[in-house]
């Protein structure tokens, strides 16, 4: 017990039954001062901490949404036919609202696609306070035409414009009706109407051209005559010729016989065989001269001229000169 008397302190020391006090092995840690906000959070119950954070996030979202609505421009996009896939790419994302897109001012790219149509890529410029209404149409893909023919190598014309030769592969044609024509040497032209469906569809045609010729068989008596046409040797009798359709004037030429001209008309695909053609022996040649010259010449009583003179005399008969 202690007692104060004037400027003295009197202490009464006595033995205690509580035992000896043992000091700690290490000094206690130094106290750390805490920021007032930390003390506030530390004093806030855990449930109230989560609620405070949630309310802060909701408030930030509401502020951002309000700012977006005030700054965004409504854009109406209509694409025909309705795309299978459509996206609007730009600096800021779009928000769909009541069939319209809300976009912040800037540049955007509209991408739309549909099977059978070309992909649409359209640049869209959005300005503040200027609503946009865009009506766009997808462009159809052309159809793909492939043509094979007998014979190979036929020239292919579409509406009288040459587009290639067979086999023709994947030639692009817009949807619609066309006139198709195939032309090959020695064949009849093939013409037909062509309806292209478009939309990227493939259409394949396998066509056979009809021959524009026929076979002509002919023989002569005697055989061995040359068959000529316009000075061109085609063969000799007996023989079979391949002639193009139309009229022809054939000549049978054999030494010692008169040339026979045989007119014939060839119909494509219709073969012909002519009856045996008899050749007529050529006329004999008689050269007449006289002294003095200028003698009168008659043949079988018919005046023919004066000497010197060359006469053609039919064979196998008697004649009086």
Secondary structure, DSSP 8 states (H G I E B T S, - for coil): -EEEETTEEEE-----TT------SS---------HHHHHHHHS-HHHHHHHHHHHHHHHHHHHHHHHHHH-EEEEEEEES--SEEEEEESS--EEETTEEEE-SEEEEEEEE-TTB--EEEEEEE-TT--EEEEEE--B--EEEEEEEESTT-EEEETTEEEEESSEEEEEE-SEEEEEEEE-TTB--EEEEEEE--TT-EEEEEEE--BSEEEEEE-EESS--EEEETTEEEEESSEEEEEESEEEEEEEE-TTB--EEEEEEE-TT--EE---EE--B--EEEEE--SSS--EEEETTEEEEESSEEEEE-TTS----
